[in-house]
């Protein structure tokens, strides 16, 4: 969800710029920075961002690079002259120094007026157009980043799939060794009833060692992850849920894999899964 977009233009000789910066986030955390004269279009900005960029910590800024639109100071000369006339009389009577009466004059109500330039509707529309262009630029930035991210996710998934396939021979070796060891123990028993009972327990034990169901479910989750990743819809949260299910199956494989090499392979799976978890947080 990291992205950056900028658009600039000139309206009636005045340069205007819109910048959008986006970082990862579970929801929409939008901050809008714009001059006071443009405050009336803030709702439109928020609506546009929520409908297009959807999620992330997003900062939107409107910049007046030539300084236009800022507050300007003017002097009401008629009012100031009236004050001066009265102040001259006060100066004579009170023997005030020049700095004192000049300071007093400029602080009198209404002498210094502050006005803000009104922004025309065509200029506001122009800035909204710049906003749309900046949004498209940010979206393209996200798409470029997403392509790289998708490639990395595929690599991690392929590693897990390869490890899953390589479990087969060690799985059969583990079961065969356990069966041989336990069968030998059973044949050494002289009590036939006890021998029959133990054989039943062995079948139950062998079933507990079987990881074929976990392997099938994990492979299914991987396929579903790939299918969801290739979707054109926003799928970051769904991918997060799929990763959780993959983690459960890998953990179960680890608890059933009483074999040194298999345990190492499970650890490698978990390592690649952690990479996927981190990367999925960047998916919209």
C-alpha positions, 0 to 999 in steps of 0.5 A: 500500500506504499505509494506516492503521487503528485500533480502540478499545474498553473491556473491563471498564472498561479502554480498549484500542486497536490501531493499524496503519500501512502504508507501501510495501514489496516484501515484508512488513516487520512490526513489532509493539509491544505490552505484555509481558502481551500477548506470547503473542498476537504470533504470532496478530497476525503471522499475521493481518497476513501473511494480510490486508495481505500486503506493505509496511512495517507497524507494529502497536501495542497501547496501554493508554490508561488505564495498566492492565496495567502493573507494580505495586510492593508491599511485603512488610511482614512481611519488611520488619519482620524486616529493620527489627528486625535493622537497628535493632541494626545502627544502634545498633552502627554509628551509621548515619543514617536515610537510609542504613538506609532505602536499605539496607532497600528494596534488600534482596532480596524487600522490594520485589516487582514483579508483572505483572497476568495478562491473561485469555483473554477480554481477549486475545480482545477485543484480537484482535477490535480487531485484526481491526477495525483490519485492515479499516480499513487495508484500506479505507484502501488501497482508497480510495488504490487508487481514486485511484491507478487513475485516475492510471494510466489517465490515463498509459496513455491519454496513451501510447495517444494518442501511439501513434496519432499516430505513424502519419502521421509514420511514413508521412511518414518512410518516404516521404521516405526512399524518395524520397531513396534511389530518386533515388540509385539511378536516378542509378547507371549500373551496372545490377547495382549498381542491382539490388543497392542496390534489394535493400538498400533493401528491407531498410532499409525493413523496418528502419524499419518500427515496425508490430510494435512498435506492435502489441506496445505496444498489446497490453501496454497492454491487458494492463496495463488487464486486470491492473489491473482484476483483484481479485487482488494484481497489483502485481508483475505490473504491474511486469513489464508496464511493463518490456515496455512500456519495451522497445517504446518504446525500440525505437520511439525507436531506429527513429524517425529523425524529429524529431517522432516522437522528441519523441513517444517522449520524451513516452511515456517521461515517462508511463511513468516516472510509471506505474513510480513509481505501480505501486510503490504497488500491492499 
